[in-house]
Amino acid sequence: MTAHALHKQHWIFDLDGTLTVAVHDFAAIRDSLGIPSGADILHFLASLPPAQSAQLHHRLHAIEVELARNARPALGALEFISHLAQQGARLAILTRNTRHNACLSLEAIGLATYFHHDWVLGRDEAIPKPDPDGIHQLLNAWQIKPDEAVMVGDYQYDLATGRAAGTHTVHVDQTGEFLWPELTDIAVSSLAELYQQRCRV
């Protein structure tokens, strides 16, 4: 399974905390927006009256823009994405952030040229993860079967999305705890490690 997945040519990446160094303090963001501790931010905002939801989305966007502009590449991100591109792989982003902010982050970390604009899907282009809608859109655009693609992320939602869509999954966890083994095909501490594994196989 591991070797089989490593040599796929269709790769879908979470962005924040996967291609970038994790800097989002979600507890602080919830507190700033008045969202209950532990609540899913997007689900909570969607449950509010439209005017209140729009106001808080605007404040959330401002927080995310600042973080995106100051994004830094995760260990191995530049090398691995460059390698995949040189190998002719198709690359996509699936994020619960906005497409606009995703593009800002990709510019900040030097990876913008590797991702086709239409294959950067944010919360306005696809139902947010863990719903598999975004992956289904990409599979349809690429006209491939689910097992021809790999979903890479640092959080449960990323892995659950890949599982629900039928793709291979890679969990990137620098802590080495790997809390969701039932959702994970490949577990690595960094994209540098993933790059090394692909090159060795």
C-alpha angles and dihedrals in degrees: 000000000000097000090041092055096043093065098050116125099214116073128179117192135196107223117208110065092003107061091013133049107266109255104146110117097199093182090057092046091052091048091049091052096041093246118152116259113271095011120136102254098215094043091049093050090048090056094058128091109276097252094049092043092051091050093051092043087056091052091045090051091053091052092048094048092056091049092047094052090054097043119139126202118258119240109288095003097118094045096045097046091046090050093050091048091050088052090055096251122159112238131200141173124222112185140162086221121082124277089240092056092042090056090048090053093047090052091048094053096041099249103104095106092059097061126070109227093235090055094057102091122187134175092285094053098045139019103271121261136297082049107088094220094110093051091047089053091053094045089052092048091050093040093226137130120256094251090059091068137066127213115207124193148137100229141060093252091059093051094043089051091053092047092050091050094045098243128133113266134218122194114205108196120162090192091062092224095118095193098185108052092153088064097041132088096173126023120196135165093224144359086254088064091047090051091052092050092051092049093049097051 
